[in-house]
């Protein structure tokens, strides 16, 4: 039998994922979850005990969590494509897969903002991969024109992070 905390964790994971339906069956315990209009409904049935327990998650008041990053990713790709028309801009790309951080810690200001002047050795962000924090340098002298990713966003190898107008 699953503990209530384990069930809550499963609900949270399903709610944050793009999965619309989830089923689990183990030792007579069955869990079935379906997302319906931004709600997660969970029904737990235990065939060993005759009781049926139903847990109703609180309605989500904002858009589905997975839909938002997908929309943002499309918008960012459109920004890159729109900016690609300006061939004189330099793209600072991620050298690895990881998590993008604009600052060294949450209570410190960002390394760079739009309009910041950078040199070849200016640290512009950190990409964290497997608990290693890698400082990313601009590798070009110029001005930050656009920041293409959000703080805490997962980035891919070669993904553009910044657009720089070279001097």
N, C-alpha and C positions, 0 to 999 in steps of 0.2 A: 504494500500500500504506500502510495506517495504521501509525503508530508505536505501540509498546506503551503509551506515556504517554497518547496520544490515546484508546486503547481503555479505559484505566483511568478517564479522565475521563468517558467515555460511561457506563461501568458505574456510577460514582458518581452521575451525574445521573439515570440510570434508577432506581437504588436509592432516591434521595431523592424521586422523583416518584410520582405515582399511576398511572403507565403500567405495565401488566402485561406487555406484549409490545412489542418494538421490532425493526424490520428495517432494514438499510442495505445498499445495493448500489451500488458505484461502481467502474468500470474493472476489473471482474472480481473485486473484493474484496467479499465478502458477510459481514455481521454480523447475527446473529439472537439476541436476548436475550428470555428469559421469566422472570418471577418465579414461583417455586414455593415456597410455604410459607416465606416470608421468606428465600429464597435467590435469588441472581441467577446464572443460568447463561449463559455467553457462548460462542458457537461462531464462530470466524473461519475463513472458507474463502477461499482465493485461487485462482481458476481458472487463473491464469497459472502459478503454481507448484503442483506436485502435493501439497505438504504440507498437512495440516490441523492447525490449532492450536486447542486447546481451553483455555479459561481458566475455572476454577471459582472464583467469589468465596467468601470465607469466610462461613459461615452467620451470619446476624444473630441476636444473642442477645436482642434486645429486640423489642418490637412494631414493626410496619412504621412508618417515620417519618411517612408521610402520614396514617395512621389516627389517630395521637395528636392532631395539631392539630385534626382534624375533631371528635374527641370533646371536646376542650377547648372548641372554639367552641360546640358544642351545650350543654355545661355552663354556659358563660358566658352564653349566651342564656337558659338556664333561670334562672340567678342573677338576671339583669336582670328577667325576667318575675316571679320570686318577689319581688324587691325592688320591682317596680312596684306591688305591692299597697299599699306604703307610699308614698302620694302626696306625703308631705311631704319626700321626698328629692330633691335636685337632682342632675341628671346633668351631669357635665363631659364633653363630647363632643369628638371629634377634628375640627378645622376643615379637615382635608385628608387625603388618602391618603398614607401613609408608614409609617415604622418607629417604634414606640413605644420610648422609652428612659426608664427611671425615674430615672436619674442622669446627670450631665453627663459622667462617665467611669466606667470599670469599677472604679477604685480609690477612688471617692468614694461616700459613702452616698447613698441614694435621697432625692429631693426631699421626698417625703412617704410616710408609712406609714399603715396603718389606725390611727385614733385621733389623727392629727396635726390640729392647729388650723390653719385657713387663713383668709386674708383675700382680698378681691377681687383683689389684685395678687400673691398668692403663686404662684410658679412651681411647678407640680405635676409636670411632665414635659417631655420634648422629643419632638417628632415630626420625624423626618428625612425630607425629600423632596428628591430630586435633589441630594444633597450639601449641602443647606441645613438647618441645625438650628434649628427653630422652638420657642421656649419657649412652653408652654401655661400660661396663668394660670387660677386657680380661678374668677374672676369671681363669687364668692359667699363670704360669710363663714360659716364653720361648721367642722364636723369631718368628716374623711374616714371614711366608714363601710365602704366596700368598694372595692378595686382590681379592676377587671374584666378587665384584660389583663396578659399576661406581658411581661417585659422582652425586647426584641428582636422582638416580634410585629408583623406587618404589620397596620395598622389602616385602616379605610375612612373616608371622609368621613361625619361624623355618628354614628360608632360611639361608644357610651358607654365612657368610660375609667375614670371614678370615680363613686362615689355619695357625696354630701355631705349631712350633716344640717345644714340652715341654722340659724343662731342668730336 
